[in-house]
Amino acid sequence: MKPVLDHTHDPNTKSWLDSANLPAAEFPLQNLPFGIFRRAGSQESPRVGVAIGDSALDVAACATNQPFPGLAVEAATACASSSLNKLMAVGKPHWTALRHHLHSLLRSDAKQSSVRSVVLVPLAETELLLPAAIGDYTDFYASIFHATNVGRMFRPENPLLPNYKFIPIGYHGRASSIVASGAPVRRPQGQIRPDPNASPKFAATRQLDYELYVGFIVGP
């Protein structure tokens, strides 16, 4: 079995960006997550960034500012986009090459003047946007407890259907309902009948449910 970690996860490697080396840093050199951002309050085009310390690195601008090698330049070109779809589509060899090169640019022994001045934006000044353009998706019950709780609302006498233990329970989700954190949520409207002796009326719902969702995008 191939090892999961490589040299980019070496805990002893430091960055020239001091905020990435703090003990409580969420984005040290070993953790370079990708996302879509723009400067908060601006009309800039959304673009791919990598979080490092207290900043976001603009990947496409970084590649324009200095040459990237081999597959890394192709991956960086895919980052000149308003979503991660193009980057996700190129596949793991490109992702690995890009990660390795970004790591080499950000480590403490790298020349950092051009990177710092051109392509770093403070995270406090950014707005995070939906990372991927999602055309469709399938939703699943996360566990037997989730399936039982939902079933209890509709079938108190038989909350867990017998097929759950043999076939995953999946159902179609509405892609338009996926929004970035902090986005306003519209309260649904429809027919309600608070008085069973009166006619239904059209109004905003008086009850809203919330759930935590975890999404996985697997492979190109």
C-alpha atoms as one frame of an Amber mdcrd trajectory, in Angstrom:
protein
   0.000   0.000   0.000   1.346   3.424  -0.929   1.831   5.872   1.957  -0.853
   8.515   2.304   1.556  11.276   3.350   4.452  12.800   1.436   7.055  15.469
   2.119   4.429  18.231   2.018   3.015  16.880   5.286   6.322  16.947   7.178
   5.389  18.657  10.474   8.889  20.115  10.843   8.727  22.188   7.650   7.966
  25.870   8.189   6.694  28.650   5.946   8.108  32.123   5.442   4.586  33.345
   6.263   4.720  33.655  10.057   0.975  33.210  10.566   1.226  29.700   9.084
   3.708  28.651  11.771   1.638  29.561  14.836   0.666  26.616  17.074  -3.045
  27.356  16.573  -2.795  27.990  12.815  -5.688  26.395  10.933  -3.800  26.573
   7.648  -0.162  25.649   8.202   2.099  24.619   5.338   0.924  21.024   5.788
  -2.714  21.976   5.116  -3.278  23.831   1.830  -7.025  23.651   1.115  -8.468
  24.976  -2.130 -11.492  27.252  -2.378 -13.136  30.010  -4.408 -12.787  33.587
  -3.208 -12.792  37.252  -4.074 -12.156  40.409  -2.076 -15.136  41.129   0.147
 -17.406  43.855  -1.184 -15.715  43.906  -4.585 -16.950  43.004  -8.046 -13.845
  40.942  -8.774 -14.242  37.694 -10.649 -14.261  34.682  -8.320 -11.023  32.708
  -8.489  -9.278  29.685  -7.043  -7.268  30.270  -3.909  -5.291  28.220  -1.421
  -5.427  29.096   2.263  -2.061  29.532   3.985  -1.829  31.029   7.457  -3.997
  34.162   7.594  -4.009  34.627   3.806  -5.335  33.247   0.539  -2.938  32.607
  -2.321  -4.339  33.411  -5.775  -3.178  30.345  -7.728  -3.646  31.632 -11.290
  -2.005  34.964 -10.466   0.887  33.113  -8.882   1.398  31.067 -12.049   1.338
  34.246 -14.148   3.851  35.906 -11.865   6.418  33.104 -12.153   6.813  29.869
 -14.151   5.292  26.630 -12.889   6.793  23.302 -13.976   5.231  20.386 -15.864
   1.793  19.256 -14.749   1.666  22.029 -12.149   1.286  24.705 -14.825  -1.623
  22.806 -16.399  -3.281  22.523 -12.984  -2.686  26.223 -12.303  -4.236  27.095
 -15.668  -7.331  25.153 -14.590  -7.425  27.427 -11.539  -8.157  30.481 -13.716
 -11.843  29.790 -13.185 -14.791  30.726 -10.985 -15.140  27.162  -9.682 -12.984
  24.163  -8.831 -14.578  22.022 -11.553 -11.753  22.379 -14.079  -9.130  21.630
 -11.456 -11.057  18.610 -10.209 -11.371  17.330 -13.768  -7.628  17.135 -14.487
  -7.043  14.394 -11.925  -4.712  13.394  -9.126  -1.310  13.653 -10.883  -2.024
  17.318 -11.626  -3.318  17.968  -8.102  -0.194  16.431  -6.618   2.143  18.399
  -8.879   0.378  21.649  -8.024   0.439  20.957  -4.293   4.144  20.098  -4.422
   4.996  23.303  -6.280   2.891  25.541  -4.032   4.536  23.912  -1.038   7.967
  24.700  -2.491   6.992  28.357  -3.001   5.678  28.768   0.523   8.345  26.982
   2.558  10.772  29.031   4.627  13.763  28.541   2.322  11.937  29.825  -0.791
  12.222  33.266  -2.342   9.012  34.896  -1.219   9.021  38.561  -2.233   7.134
  38.147  -5.519   4.604  35.737  -4.038   3.893  37.891  -0.999   3.416  41.162
  -2.859   1.321  39.942  -5.773  -0.779  36.923  -4.906  -1.533  36.932  -1.162
  -4.821  38.377   0.077  -5.644  38.531   3.822  -8.404  36.041   4.623 -10.131
  38.727   6.695 -10.606  40.708   3.470 -12.007  37.832   1.404 -15.456  36.450
   0.665 -15.674  32.685   0.240 -17.983  31.474  -2.533 -19.502  28.166  -3.598
 -16.464  26.029  -4.485 -18.004  23.970  -7.286 -20.687  24.294  -9.952 -23.051
  21.483  -8.984 -25.365  20.271 -11.726 -26.960  17.465  -9.748 -26.363  15.372
  -6.653 -27.697  12.415  -4.713 -28.469  12.748  -1.014 -28.102   9.872   1.439
 -29.036   9.094   5.007 -25.775   9.368   6.912 -26.401   6.521   9.348 -28.954
   4.067  10.684 -29.755   6.625  13.406 -30.496   9.298  10.794 -32.718   6.926
   8.822 -34.576   5.879  11.979 -35.159   9.447  13.140 -36.543  10.508   9.763
 -38.673   7.370   9.498 -40.127   7.983  12.930 -41.652  11.247  11.696 -43.549
   9.470   8.905 -43.951   5.927  10.237 -43.892   5.954  14.046 -44.912   2.299
  14.153 -42.192   1.186  11.662 -39.464   3.851  11.504 -36.703   1.831   9.836
 -37.608   0.126   6.582 -36.078  -3.365   6.314 -34.206  -2.636   3.072 -32.047
   0.051   4.743 -29.608  -2.561   6.065 -29.089  -4.000   2.586 -29.371  -1.104
   0.113 -28.255   2.522   0.697 -31.206   4.898   0.855 -30.472   7.682  -1.608
 -32.731  10.331  -3.060 -32.494  13.198  -5.491 -31.423  16.563  -4.095 -32.064
  20.020  -5.503 -28.725  21.480  -6.592 -30.069  25.042  -6.425 -30.437  24.661
  -2.657 -26.661  24.399  -2.146 -25.223  27.733  -1.075 -22.029  28.940   0.571
 -21.853  29.449   4.327 -23.461  32.715   5.388 -25.766  32.975   2.376 -29.351
  34.097   3.150 -31.946  31.330   3.175 -35.427  32.006   1.816 -38.258  30.930
   4.081 -40.495  28.553   2.068 -44.122  29.413   1.395 -46.988  27.037   0.853
 -50.357  25.901   2.133 -50.766  25.619   5.874 -53.795  24.740   7.953 -53.242
  25.743  11.576 -56.976  25.433  12.262 -58.240  22.000  11.158 -61.778  23.403
  10.984 -60.832  26.241   8.628 -59.716  26.310   5.022 -55.972  26.128   4.262
 -54.155  29.375   3.588 -51.061  30.265   1.616 -48.337  31.635   3.892 -44.701
  31.360   4.907 -43.822  28.275   6.896 -43.663  28.765  10.640 -41.165  25.959
  11.141 -37.704  25.541   9.653 -35.423  22.533  10.050 -31.666  22.638   9.757
 -29.183  19.853   9.200 -25.450  19.461   8.848 -24.385  18.092   5.465 -21.013
  16.711   4.464 -20.212  16.532   0.767 -17.550  14.406  -0.920 -16.311  14.971
  -4.449 -14.510  11.809  -5.471 -12.159  11.691  -8.443 -12.137  13.711 -11.668
